[in-house]
Amino acid sequence: MSIAEQQRALRILFDTYWSPNGWNSQPSTPPDDLAFARTAGIMFEPIALDHDEEIQRALRARDAVTARQVGHAFLASLNSRRLDLRSALGSFAENLRCGAIVLSDPSTRMIGPIPSGGGLRRMG
């Protein structure tokens, strides 16, 4: 996929959810644009996850990258002006503040490793 096609797919994503007036309260995408962005791997079918599934997916995503990779992506974004590369830094840094994640099933142990510090808790 060319850079122009990647930029088009990202523009479709941004235009779906963001406008000059802020977040779109009712996001919509023309069918042809949605198909293009899905083919590019930028947009996908909506899915519904329960709390525990969301936490487990977030932890797997966190474990799939290193601080070095996140830093490199951020630095690359400064030169390329690709804002999508910057979002990982905030997400990665926020995760470091979490002290504990408790799944909604009390019999399930906490999953980690999670550094000590702040706390994100969800009880039953």
N, CA, C and O atoms as a GROMACS GRO file, in nm:
protein
  496
    1MET      N    1   0.084  -0.117   0.000
    1MET     CA    2   0.000   0.000   0.000
    1MET      C    3   0.089   0.124   0.000
    1MET      O    4   0.183   0.134   0.079
    2SER      N    5   0.059   0.216  -0.088
    2SER     CA    6   0.140   0.337  -0.101
    2SER      C    7   0.116   0.431   0.017
    2SER      O    8   0.019   0.416   0.091
    3ILE      N    9   0.202   0.526   0.033
    3ILE     CA   10   0.187   0.626   0.140
    3ILE      C   11   0.059   0.706   0.119
    3ILE      O   12  -0.011   0.738   0.215
    4ALA      N   13   0.028   0.738  -0.005
    4ALA     CA   14  -0.094   0.813  -0.035
    4ALA      C   15  -0.218   0.733   0.006
    4ALA      O   16  -0.314   0.790   0.058
    5GLU      N   17  -0.215   0.603  -0.018
    5GLU     CA   18  -0.330   0.519   0.021
    5GLU      C   19  -0.340   0.509   0.173
    5GLU      O   20  -0.450   0.512   0.228
    6GLN      N   21  -0.226   0.497   0.241
    6GLN     CA   22  -0.228   0.495   0.387
    6GLN      C   23  -0.284   0.626   0.442
    6GLN      O   24  -0.363   0.627   0.536
    7GLN      N   25  -0.241   0.737   0.383
    7GLN     CA   26  -0.290   0.867   0.428
    7GLN      C   27  -0.440   0.881   0.403
    7GLN      O   28  -0.512   0.938   0.485
    8ARG      N   29  -0.486   0.829   0.290
    8ARG     CA   30  -0.630   0.834   0.262
    8ARG      C   31  -0.708   0.753   0.365
    8ARG      O   32  -0.811   0.798   0.414
    9ALA      N   33  -0.659   0.634   0.397
    9ALA     CA   34  -0.727   0.549   0.495
    9ALA      C   35  -0.731   0.617   0.633
    9ALA      O   36  -0.834   0.612   0.701
   10LEU      N   37  -0.622   0.679   0.673
   10LEU     CA   38  -0.619   0.751   0.801
   10LEU      C   39  -0.714   0.870   0.799
   10LEU      O   40  -0.780   0.898   0.899
   11ARG      N   41  -0.720   0.940   0.686
   11ARG     CA   42  -0.811   1.055   0.676
   11ARG      C   43  -0.956   1.008   0.690
   11ARG      O   44  -1.037   1.076   0.753
   12ILE      N   45  -0.989   0.894   0.632
   12ILE     CA   46  -1.124   0.838   0.645
   12ILE      C   47  -1.155   0.811   0.792
   12ILE      O   48  -1.262   0.845   0.841
   13LEU      N   49  -1.060   0.749   0.861
   13LEU     CA   50  -1.079   0.721   1.004
   13LEU      C   51  -1.099   0.850   1.082
   13LEU      O   52  -1.195   0.862   1.159
   14PHE      N   53  -1.010   0.948   1.063
   14PHE     CA   54  -1.021   1.073   1.136
   14PHE      C   55  -1.152   1.145   1.104
   14PHE      O   56  -1.219   1.195   1.195
   15ASP      N   57  -1.189   1.150   0.977
   15ASP     CA   58  -1.312   1.219   0.938
   15ASP      C   59  -1.437   1.150   0.992
   15ASP      O   60  -1.540   1.214   1.012
   16THR      N   61  -1.428   1.020   1.017
   16THR     CA   62  -1.541   0.948   1.073
   16THR      C   63  -1.571   0.993   1.215
   16THR      O   64  -1.687   1.008   1.253
   17TYR      N   65  -1.468   1.015   1.292
   17TYR     CA   66  -1.486   1.041   1.435
   17TYR      C   67  -1.457   1.184   1.477
   17TYR      O   68  -1.490   1.222   1.590
   18TRP      N   69  -1.396   1.264   1.392
   18TRP     CA   70  -1.354   1.398   1.432
   18TRP      C   71  -1.394   1.500   1.327
   18TRP      O   72  -1.390   1.472   1.208
   19SER      N   73  -1.432   1.619   1.371
   19SER     CA   74  -1.466   1.728   1.280
   19SER      C   75  -1.401   1.855   1.332
   19SER      O   76  -1.345   1.855   1.441
   20PRO      N   77  -1.408   1.964   1.256
   20PRO     CA   78  -1.352   2.090   1.307
   20PRO      C   79  -1.418   2.137   1.437
   20PRO      O   80  -1.363   2.219   1.510
   21ASN      N   81  -1.537   2.084   1.465
   21ASN     CA   82  -1.610   2.120   1.588
   21ASN      C   83  -1.586   2.022   1.701
   21ASN      O   84  -1.646   2.036   1.807
   22GLY      N   85  -1.499   1.922   1.683
   22GLY     CA   86  -1.472   1.823   1.787
   22GLY      C   87  -1.521   1.685   1.747
   22GLY      O   88  -1.542   1.658   1.629
   23TRP      N   89  -1.539   1.598   1.847
   23TRP     CA   90  -1.582   1.461   1.822
   23TRP      C   91  -1.719   1.459   1.756
   23TRP      O   92  -1.807   1.536   1.792
   24ASN      N   93  -1.736   1.370   1.659
   24ASN     CA   94  -1.867   1.350   1.595
   24ASN      C   95  -1.955   1.269   1.689
   24ASN      O   96  -1.918   1.159   1.730
   25SER      N   97  -2.069   1.323   1.723
   25SER     CA   98  -2.159   1.252   1.816
   25SER      C   99  -2.223   1.130   1.749
   25SER      O  100  -2.259   1.034   1.817
   26GLN      N  101  -2.237   1.134   1.617
   26GLN     CA  102  -2.291   1.020   1.543
   26GLN      C  103  -2.200   0.991   1.424
   26GLN      O  104  -2.228   1.031   1.312
   27PRO      N  105  -2.089   0.919   1.452
   27PRO     CA  106  -1.994   0.893   1.344
   27PRO      C  107  -2.056   0.812   1.231
   27PRO      O  108  -2.133   0.720   1.254
   28SER      N  109  -2.021   0.849   1.108
   28SER     CA  110  -2.066   0.772   0.992
   28SER      C  111  -1.959   0.781   0.885
   28SER      O  112  -1.881   0.877   0.879
   29THR      N  113  -1.956   0.680   0.800
   29THR     CA  114  -1.858   0.673   0.693
   29THR      C  115  -1.928   0.623   0.567
   29THR      O  116  -2.000   0.524   0.574
   30PRO      N  117  -1.908   0.690   0.453
   30PRO     CA  118  -1.966   0.637   0.328
   30PRO      C  119  -1.917   0.494   0.304
   30PRO      O  120  -1.801   0.464   0.331
   31PRO      N  121  -2.004   0.406   0.255
   31PRO     CA  122  -1.968   0.265   0.238
   31PRO      C  123  -1.839   0.240   0.159
   31PRO      O  124  -1.760   0.153   0.197
   32ASP      N  125  -1.815   0.315   0.052
   32ASP     CA  126  -1.692   0.295  -0.026
   32ASP      C  127  -1.568   0.331   0.054
   32ASP      O  128  -1.467   0.262   0.048
   33ASP      N  129  -1.577   0.442   0.130
   33ASP     CA  130  -1.464   0.482   0.215
   33ASP      C  131  -1.439   0.380   0.325
   33ASP      O  132  -1.325   0.347   0.355
   34LEU      N  133  -1.548   0.331   0.385
   34LEU     CA  134  -1.534   0.231   0.491
   34LEU      C  135  -1.468   0.104   0.439
   34LEU      O  136  -1.381   0.047   0.505
   35ALA      N  137  -1.508   0.061   0.321
   35ALA     CA  138  -1.447  -0.059   0.260
   35ALA      C  139  -1.298  -0.036   0.235
   35ALA      O  140  -1.217  -0.125   0.258
   36PHE      N  141  -1.262   0.082   0.187
   36PHE     CA  142  -1.122   0.113   0.160
   36PHE      C  143  -1.041   0.111   0.290
   36PHE      O  144  -0.934   0.051   0.296
   37ALA      N  145  -1.093   0.176   0.396
   37ALA     CA  146  -1.021   0.182   0.524
   37ALA      C  147  -1.010   0.043   0.588
   37ALA      O  148  -0.910   0.013   0.653
   38ARG      N  149  -1.110  -0.040   0.570
   38ARG     CA  150  -1.103  -0.177   0.623
   38ARG      C  151  -0.997  -0.258   0.547
   38ARG      O  152  -0.920  -0.332   0.608
   39THR      N  153  -0.994  -0.244   0.416
   39THR     CA  154  -0.895  -0.315   0.336
   39THR      C  155  -0.754  -0.273   0.375
   39THR      O  156  -0.661  -0.354   0.373
   40ALA      N  157  -0.738  -0.145   0.412
   40ALA     CA  158  -0.608  -0.093   0.452
   40ALA      C  159  -0.572  -0.135   0.595
   40ALA      O  160  -0.459  -0.114   0.640
   41GLY      N  161  -0.668  -0.195   0.666
   41GLY     CA  162  -0.641  -0.238   0.804
   41GLY      C  163  -0.651  -0.125   0.905
   41GLY      O  164  -0.606  -0.140   1.018
   42ILE      N  165  -0.709  -0.013   0.866
   42ILE     CA  166  -0.721   0.103   0.954
   42ILE      C  167  -0.852   0.100   1.032
   42ILE      O  168  -0.855   0.141   1.148
   43MET      N  169  -0.958   0.052   0.971
   43MET     CA  170  -1.088   0.042   1.039
   43MET      C  171  -1.131  -0.104   1.037
   43MET      O  172  -1.081  -0.184   0.957
   44PHE      N  173  -1.224  -0.139   1.124
   44PHE     CA  174  -1.267  -0.278   1.136
   44PHE      C  175  -1.410  -0.284   1.184
   44PHE      O  176  -1.468  -0.183   1.227
   45GLU      N  177  -1.467  -0.404   1.178
   45GLU     CA  178  -1.603  -0.424   1.226
   45GLU      C  179  -1.608  -0.398   1.376
   45GLU      O  180  -1.516  -0.438   1.448
   46PRO      N  181  -1.712  -0.331   1.424
   46PRO     CA  182  -1.723  -0.311   1.569
   46PRO      C  183  -1.738  -0.445   1.641
   46PRO      O  184  -1.801  -0.538   1.589
   47ILE      N  185  -1.682  -0.454   1.760
   47ILE     CA  186  -1.695  -0.574   1.841
   47ILE      C  187  -1.739  -0.533   1.981
   47ILE      O  188  -1.712  -0.421   2.025
   48ALA      N  189  -1.805  -0.623   2.050
   48ALA     CA  190  -1.848  -0.598   2.188
   48ALA      C  191  -1.768  -0.690   2.280
   48ALA      O  192  -1.768  -0.812   2.261
   49LEU      N  193  -1.701  -0.631   2.378
   49LEU     CA  194  -1.622  -0.707   2.474
   49LEU      C  195  -1.671  -0.677   2.614
   49LEU      O  196  -1.713  -0.565   2.644
   50ASP      N  197  -1.666  -0.777   2.700
   50ASP     CA  198  -1.696  -0.747   2.840
   50ASP      C  199  -1.570  -0.691   2.906
   50ASP      O  200  -1.463  -0.688   2.844
   51HIS      N  201  -1.582  -0.648   3.029
   51HIS     CA  202  -1.472  -0.582   3.099
   51HIS      C  203  -1.346  -0.668   3.101
   51HIS      O  204  -1.237  -0.619   3.068
   52ASP      N  205  -1.358  -0.794   3.138
   52ASP     CA  206  -1.241  -0.880   3.150
   52ASP      C  207  -1.172  -0.899   3.015
   52ASP      O  208  -1.049  -0.901   3.008
   53GLU      N  209  -1.250  -0.913   2.907
   53GLU     CA  210  -1.191  -0.928   2.773
   53GLU      C  211  -1.115  -0.801   2.734
   53GLU      O  212  -1.008  -0.808   2.674
   54GLU      N  213  -1.172  -0.685   2.768
   54GLU     CA  214  -1.104  -0.560   2.736
   54GLU      C  215  -0.971  -0.550   2.809
   54GLU      O  216  -0.870  -0.512   2.749
   55ILE      N  217  -0.969  -0.583   2.937
   55ILE     CA  218  -0.846  -0.576   3.016
   55ILE      C  219  -0.742  -0.673   2.961
   55ILE      O  220  -0.625  -0.637   2.946
   56GLN      N  221  -0.784  -0.796   2.931
   56GLN     CA  222  -0.689  -0.896   2.880
   56GLN      C  223  -0.632  -0.853   2.746
   56GLN      O  224  -0.513  -0.872   2.722
   57ARG      N  225  -0.714  -0.797   2.659
   57ARG     CA  226  -0.664  -0.750   2.529
   57ARG      C  227  -0.569  -0.633   2.545
   57ARG      O  228  -0.468  -0.624   2.475
   58ALA      N  229  -0.601  -0.543   2.638
   58ALA     CA  230  -0.512  -0.428   2.662
   58ALA      C  231  -0.377  -0.474   2.714
   58ALA      O  232  -0.273  -0.422   2.673
   59LEU      N  233  -0.377  -0.572   2.804
   59LEU     CA  234  -0.251  -0.622   2.858
   59LEU      C  235  -0.169  -0.695   2.751
   59LEU      O  236  -0.047  -0.682   2.747
   60ARG      N  237  -0.236  -0.770   2.665
   60ARG     CA  238  -0.164  -0.836   2.555
   60ARG      C  239  -0.102  -0.733   2.461
   60ARG      O  240   0.011  -0.749   2.416
   61ALA      N  241  -0.177  -0.627   2.433
   61ALA     CA  242  -0.125  -0.522   2.346
   61ALA      C  243  -0.006  -0.453   2.412
   61ALA      O  244   0.094  -0.425   2.346
   62ARG      N  245  -0.017  -0.427   2.541
   62ARG     CA  246   0.094  -0.364   2.612
   62ARG      C  247   0.218  -0.452   2.608
   62ARG      O  248   0.328  -0.402   2.587
   63ASP      N  249   0.200  -0.580   2.627
   63ASP     CA  250   0.313  -0.672   2.630
   63ASP      C  251   0.375  -0.695   2.492
   63ASP      O  252   0.485  -0.749   2.482
   64ALA      N  253   0.304  -0.655   2.387
   64ALA     CA  254   0.354  -0.677   2.251
   64ALA      C  255   0.453  -0.570   2.206
   64ALA      O  256   0.518  -0.585   2.103
   65VAL      N  257   0.464  -0.462   2.282
   65VAL     CA  258   0.556  -0.354   2.245
   65VAL      C  259   0.649  -0.320   2.360
   65VAL      O  260   0.618  -0.347   2.477
   66THR      N  261   0.762  -0.262   2.327
   66THR     CA  262   0.857  -0.219   2.429
   66THR      C  263   0.855  -0.067   2.439
   66THR      O  264   0.808   0.002   2.349
   67ALA      N  265   0.908  -0.017   2.549
   67ALA     CA  266   0.919   0.128   2.566
   67ALA      C  267   1.003   0.188   2.454
   67ALA      O  268   0.976   0.299   2.407
   68ARG      N  269   1.104   0.116   2.411
   68ARG     CA  270   1.191   0.164   2.302
   68ARG      C  271   1.111   0.180   2.172
   68ARG      O  272   1.128   0.280   2.102
   69GLN      N  273   1.026   0.083   2.140
   69GLN     CA  274   0.944   0.092   2.018
   69GLN      C  275   0.848   0.210   2.026
   69GLN      O  276   0.829   0.282   1.927
   70VAL      N  277   0.789   0.230   2.142
   70VAL     CA  278   0.697   0.343   2.160
   70VAL      C  279   0.772   0.475   2.143
   70VAL      O  280   0.723   0.567   2.078
   71GLY      N  281   0.892   0.482   2.201
   71GLY     CA  282   0.974   0.602   2.187
   71GLY      C  283   1.013   0.629   2.043
   71GLY      O  284   1.009   0.743   1.998
   72HIS      N  285   1.050   0.525   1.971
   72HIS     CA  286   1.087   0.541   1.830
   72HIS      C  287   0.967   0.588   1.747
   72HIS      O  288   0.982   0.673   1.659
   73ALA      N  289   0.850   0.533   1.776
   73ALA     CA  290   0.730   0.575   1.703
   73ALA      C  291   0.701   0.722   1.729
   73ALA      O  292   0.666   0.797   1.637
   74PHE      N  293   0.715   0.764   1.854
   74PHE     CA  294   0.691   0.905   1.887
   74PHE      C  295   0.791   0.995   1.814
   74PHE      O  296   0.752   1.095   1.753
   75LEU      N  297   0.919   0.960   1.819
   75LEU     CA  298   1.020   1.041   1.751
   75LEU      C  299   0.995   1.046   1.600
   75LEU      O  300   1.011   1.151   1.538
   76ALA      N  301   0.955   0.934   1.542
   76ALA     CA  302   0.925   0.931   1.398
   76ALA      C  303   0.808   1.023   1.367
   76ALA      O  304   0.804   1.085   1.260
   77SER      N  305   0.712   1.033   1.459
   77SER     CA  306   0.594   1.118   1.436
   77SER      C  307   0.630   1.265   1.432
   77SER      O  308   0.562   1.344   1.366
   78LEU      N  309   0.736   1.304   1.502
   78LEU     CA  310   0.775   1.446   1.503
   78LEU      C  311   0.822   1.490   1.365
   78LEU      O  312   0.798   1.604   1.324
   79ASN      N  313   0.889   1.401   1.295
   79ASN     CA  314   0.938   1.433   1.161
   79ASN      C  315   0.828   1.415   1.056
   79ASN      O  316   0.814   1.497   0.965
   80SER      N  317   0.751   1.308   1.069
   80SER     CA  318   0.651   1.275   0.967
   80SER      C  319   0.518   1.346   0.990
   80SER      O  320   0.434   1.352   0.900
   81ARG      N  321   0.498   1.398   1.112
   81ARG     CA  322   0.371   1.461   1.152
   81ARG      C  323   0.255   1.362   1.153
   81ARG      O  324   0.139   1.401   1.140
   82ARG      N  325   0.287   1.233   1.169
   82ARG     CA  326   0.183   1.131   1.178
   82ARG      C  327   0.135   1.124   1.323
   82ARG      O  328   0.201   1.065   1.408
   83LEU      N  329   0.020   1.184   1.348
   83LEU     CA  330  -0.034   1.190   1.484
   83LEU      C  331  -0.072   1.053   1.537
   83LEU      O  332  -0.071   1.031   1.658
   84ASP      N  333  -0.105   0.961   1.448
   84ASP     CA  334  -0.143   0.827   1.494
   84ASP      C  335  -0.028   0.757   1.564
   84ASP      O  336  -0.051   0.671   1.649
   85LEU      N  337   0.096   0.792   1.532
   85LEU     CA  338   0.210   0.730   1.598
   85LEU      C  339   0.231   0.785   1.739
   85LEU      O  340   0.297   0.721   1.821
   86ARG      N  341   0.176   0.902   1.767
   86ARG     CA  342   0.195   0.964   1.898
   86ARG      C  343   0.104   0.905   2.004
   86ARG      O  344   0.138   0.910   2.123
   87SER      N  345  -0.009   0.852   1.966
   87SER     CA  346  -0.106   0.805   2.066
   87SER      C  347  -0.052   0.692   2.151
   87SER      O  348  -0.096   0.676   2.265
   88ALA      N  349   0.040   0.614   2.100
   88ALA     CA  350   0.094   0.502   2.177
   88ALA      C  351   0.168   0.551   2.301
   88ALA      O  352   0.167   0.482   2.403
   89LEU      N  353   0.232   0.667   2.294
   89LEU     CA  354   0.308   0.717   2.408
   89LEU      C  355   0.218   0.742   2.528
   89LEU      O  356   0.250   0.699   2.639
   90GLY      N  357   0.107   0.808   2.508
   90GLY     CA  358   0.015   0.834   2.618
   90GLY      C  359  -0.043   0.707   2.675
   90GLY      O  360  -0.053   0.692   2.797
   91SER      N  361  -0.081   0.615   2.588
   91SER     CA  362  -0.137   0.488   2.635
   91SER      C  363  -0.033   0.409   2.712
   91SER      O  364  -0.064   0.351   2.817
   92PHE      N  365   0.088   0.405   2.663
   92PHE     CA  366   0.194   0.330   2.728
   92PHE      C  367   0.227   0.392   2.863
   92PHE      O  368   0.241   0.320   2.962
   93ALA      N  369   0.240   0.525   2.869
   93ALA     CA  370   0.272   0.594   2.994
   93ALA      C  371   0.160   0.576   3.095
   93ALA      O  372   0.187   0.555   3.213
   94GLU      N  373   0.036   0.584   3.053
   94GLU     CA  374  -0.078   0.568   3.145
   94GLU      C  375  -0.075   0.428   3.206
   94GLU      O  376  -0.106   0.412   3.324
   95ASN      N  377  -0.039   0.328   3.127
   95ASN     CA  378  -0.035   0.192   3.177
   95ASN      C  379   0.067   0.176   3.287
   95ASN      O  380   0.048   0.095   3.378
   96LEU      N  381   0.175   0.250   3.281
   96LEU     CA  382   0.279   0.240   3.384
   96LEU      C  383   0.230   0.291   3.519
   96LEU      O  384   0.285   0.254   3.623
   97ARG      N  385   0.126   0.376   3.519
   97ARG     CA  386   0.073   0.430   3.643
   97ARG      C  387  -0.020   0.332   3.714
   97ARG      O  388  -0.047   0.349   3.833
   98CYS      N  389  -0.070   0.233   3.645
   98CYS     CA  390  -0.167   0.141   3.703
   98CYS      C  391  -0.101   0.050   3.805
   98CYS      O  392   0.003  -0.011   3.776
   99GLY      N  393  -0.158   0.039   3.922
   99GLY     CA  394  -0.100  -0.045   4.026
   99GLY      C  395  -0.162  -0.183   4.031
   99GLY      O  396  -0.092  -0.279   4.063
  100ALA      N  397  -0.288  -0.194   4.001
  100ALA     CA  398  -0.354  -0.324   4.007
  100ALA      C  399  -0.475  -0.324   3.915
  100ALA      O  400  -0.544  -0.223   3.902
  101ILE      N  401  -0.498  -0.435   3.855
  101ILE     CA  402  -0.618  -0.453   3.774
  101ILE      C  403  -0.688  -0.575   3.830
  101ILE      O  404  -0.632  -0.685   3.833
  102VAL      N  405  -0.809  -0.556   3.872
  102VAL     CA  406  -0.886  -0.666   3.928
  102VAL      C  407  -0.998  -0.698   3.830
  102VAL      O  408  -1.076  -0.612   3.792
  103LEU      N  409  -1.002  -0.823   3.790
  103LEU     CA  410  -1.107  -0.865   3.697
  103LEU      C  411  -1.239  -0.875   3.770
  103LEU      O  412  -1.242  -0.885   3.893
  104SER      N  413  -1.348  -0.872   3.696
  104SER     CA  414  -1.479  -0.871   3.758
  104SER      C  415  -1.511  -1.002   3.830
  104SER      O  416  -1.595  -1.003   3.920
  105ASP      N  417  -1.446  -1.111   3.792
  105ASP     CA  418  -1.464  -1.239   3.861
  105ASP      C  419  -1.366  -1.244   3.978
  105ASP      O  420  -1.246  -1.252   3.956
  106PRO      N  421  -1.416  -1.238   4.104
  106PRO     CA  422  -1.326  -1.232   4.219
  106PRO      C  423  -1.235  -1.354   4.232
  106PRO      O  424  -1.133  -1.347   4.301
  107SER      N  425  -1.269  -1.466   4.169
  107SER     CA  426  -1.185  -1.584   4.180
  107SER      C  427  -1.065  -1.578   4.087
  107SER      O  428  -0.973  -1.660   4.098
  108THR      N  429  -1.065  -1.482   3.994
  108THR     CA  430  -0.955  -1.468   3.899
  108THR      C  431  -0.846  -1.384   3.961
  108THR      O  432  -0.872  -1.278   4.018
  109ARG      N  433  -0.723  -1.431   3.950
  109ARG     CA  434  -0.611  -1.353   4.002
  109ARG      C  435  -0.586  -1.232   3.915
  109ARG      O  436  -0.629  -1.226   3.801
  110MET      N  437  -0.515  -1.136   3.971
  110MET     CA  438  -0.475  -1.020   3.892
  110MET      C  439  -0.379  -1.068   3.784
  110MET      O  440  -0.305  -1.165   3.802
  111ILE      N  441  -0.382  -1.000   3.673
  111ILE     CA  442  -0.292  -1.036   3.565
  111ILE      C  443  -0.192  -0.924   3.549
  111ILE      O  444  -0.225  -0.808   3.573
  112GLY      N  445  -0.071  -0.955   3.510
  112GLY     CA  446   0.033  -0.852   3.507
  112GLY      C  447   0.148  -0.902   3.423
  112GLY      O  448   0.123  -0.981   3.332
  113PRO      N  449   0.270  -0.864   3.443
  113PRO     CA  450   0.315  -0.782   3.555
  113PRO      C  451   0.271  -0.636   3.541
  113PRO      O  452   0.268  -0.581   3.431
  114ILE      N  453   0.237  -0.577   3.653
  114ILE     CA  454   0.192  -0.439   3.657
  114ILE      C  455   0.276  -0.367   3.762
  114ILE      O  456   0.278  -0.410   3.877
  115PRO      N  457   0.344  -0.259   3.726
  115PRO     CA  458   0.425  -0.187   3.824
  115PRO      C  459   0.340  -0.132   3.937
  115PRO      O  460   0.222  -0.102   3.917
  116SER      N  461   0.399  -0.119   4.055
  116SER     CA  462   0.324  -0.060   4.166
  116SER      C  463   0.311   0.089   4.142
  116SER      O  464   0.387   0.149   4.066
  117GLY      N  465   0.216   0.147   4.206
  117GLY     CA  466   0.188   0.289   4.189
  117GLY      C  467   0.039   0.308   4.190
  117GLY      O  468  -0.029   0.223   4.248
  118GLY      N  469  -0.016   0.410   4.132
  118GLY     CA  470  -0.160   0.439   4.128
  118GLY      C  471  -0.247   0.318   4.139
  118GLY      O  472  -0.203   0.219   4.198
  119GLY      N  473  -0.363   0.318   4.090
  119GLY     CA  474  -0.448   0.201   4.097
  119GLY      C  475  -0.568   0.210   4.007
  119GLY      O  476  -0.635   0.312   4.003
  120LEU      N  477  -0.595   0.107   3.936
  120LEU     CA  478  -0.714   0.093   3.854
  120LEU      C  479  -0.782  -0.031   3.904
  120LEU      O  480  -0.728  -0.141   3.891
  121ARG      N  481  -0.897  -0.016   3.961
  121ARG     CA  482  -0.964  -0.131   4.021
  121ARG      C  483  -1.107  -0.142   3.970
  121ARG      O  484  -1.176  -0.041   3.953
  122ARG      N  485  -1.148  -0.260   3.948
  122ARG     CA  486  -1.287  -0.286   3.913
  122ARG      C  487  -1.329  -0.405   3.998
  122ARG      O  488  -1.275  -0.514   3.983
  123MET      N  489  -1.422  -0.384   4.084
  123MET     CA  490  -1.471  -0.489   4.172
  123MET      C  491  -1.608  -0.533   4.124
  123MET      O  492  -1.696  -0.450   4.098
  124GLY      N  493  -1.624  -0.667   4.113
  124GLY     CA  494  -1.752  -0.730   4.082
  124GLY      C  495  -1.841  -0.651   4.005
  124GLY      O  496  -1.951  -0.695   3.973
   0.00000   0.00000   0.00000
